Amino acid sequence: MKSEEMLGFLVLLVTGVEADVCPIEVNPPLVVVRYGDPVTVNCTVSTDHLGMGWVAPQNPVDRQTGAQFVLWTVEHLTTWDITPLCFANFMGKPQCSKEVSVTVYKAPDSVSMSFVNHIGPLKEGREYQLLCDVQNVAPVQNLRVKWYKGDDVVNITSYSENTKTPVNVSSTFLITPNRTDDGAQYRCEAELDLGPEGPQPPPAVQSEPLRVTVHYPPVIIEENENVTIAQGGNVLLLCSAWGNPFPELKWTLFSKHVNSSETFTNTSTRQITASADLPGVYICVATNDLGEATRKVSVSKGIPGYMHIIWTLLIILVFLFVLFCLILIVMKKRRHRNYPVHKRQSEGTVDAGGISMQPFLSNGVQNS
């Protein structure tokens, strides 16, 4: 009994060894084919055999003798889950076989994008969910959904399910828009990454771009300031704001409305003429549905306009007078320094009244 068991073990071992050295070669060993397209795989046997063929749910090939290769050919592959197998029989050896890995793919019928539970403009700072629907795609484990903002990829979704037949899937993406996103375009793209054996570039279908409108509260461009107006004068005050929707602007003084003119460019602008006869704090208020912004201009009355001219002339005259005096002093000092000493001694001295004082002789007679 023990010898029979040992003989069976040796038979199994020999069989396993023979199976490991199966002389069958399939080319290509990996196939990626679009659903409905043709496919061909060659099976070659390098030694003598009793027959070879293909086992497959679509277009099987019966056992053939005397051939060294057999082709498995399908004109229109319409089987999603298929693994064709090439087999060969040998004299005194067990049958051996090799499988071909076949990936059947299908690009999506459609890809669409929308917001979840929202219609209309977006509000700055709030969170919104975008939904990308992908219809009838296979295989889903090779699918990647790419999210684009403009031309930049901002998110990628992959799927772990392992299915062969087409399915419908979706992907979501959260955004929190700000005012710089107003007018931005989002889109999603369903791409089948089928590896190096698959088509290059990978098959992909994009949604229509979705342009977003972002509403945000107003911002006033000019800053607060203090303005002094000469008596009888006036000044033009501007208030420019931007927001979405365009803000409404108004000027007030002492909580009373001030008439103003309005212009529109890329912003809302209102201008008023403030007078020295109406000093005070002028307030511009910009308002839309999302909030408001204010600008304050403090207007005060200064001295009359002609007084500025008078004061300016007086300052100039004083400056010129001081400059003239300084020049005279400097010139006098220079002249006194350059006058000869012996001449001053020969001419005598001059008293404070300007009278020349001559020296007297010893007899009391003045030297003439």
QUIVEN-V716220 format. One record per run of one state. SS is the DSSP state (H for helix, E for strand, L for the rest). FROM is the first residue (numbers start at 1). TO is the last residue. If there is no record, write none. Layout:
# QUIVEN-V716220
SS | FROM | TO
SS | FROM | TO
This chain:
# QUIVEN-V716220
L | 1 | 1
H | 2 | 20
L | 21 | 23
E | 24 | 27
L | 28 | 29
E | 30 | 34
L | 35 | 38
E | 39 | 45
L | 46 | 50
E | 51 | 55
L | 56 | 60
E | 61 | 64
L | 65 | 68
E | 69 | 74
L | 75 | 84
E | 85 | 90
L | 91 | 92
E | 93 | 99
L | 100 | 100
E | 101 | 106
L | 107 | 109
E | 110 | 115
L | 116 | 121
E | 122 | 123
L | 124 | 126
E | 127 | 138
L | 139 | 139
H | 140 | 142
E | 143 | 149
L | 150 | 151
E | 152 | 158
L | 159 | 166
E | 167 | 176
L | 177 | 178
H | 179 | 181
L | 182 | 184
E | 185 | 192
L | 193 | 203
E | 204 | 206
L | 207 | 209
E | 210 | 211
L | 212 | 213
E | 214 | 220
L | 221 | 224
E | 225 | 231
L | 232 | 233
E | 234 | 244
L | 245 | 247
E | 248 | 253
L | 254 | 255
E | 256 | 258
L | 259 | 260
E | 261 | 264
L | 265 | 267
E | 268 | 275
H | 276 | 278
L | 279 | 279
E | 280 | 288
L | 289 | 290
E | 291 | 304
H | 305 | 338
L | 339 | 340
H | 341 | 346
L | 347 | 348
E | 349 | 350
L | 351 | 355
E | 356 | 357
L | 358 | 359
E | 360 | 360
L | 361 | 365
E | 366 | 366
L | 367 | 368
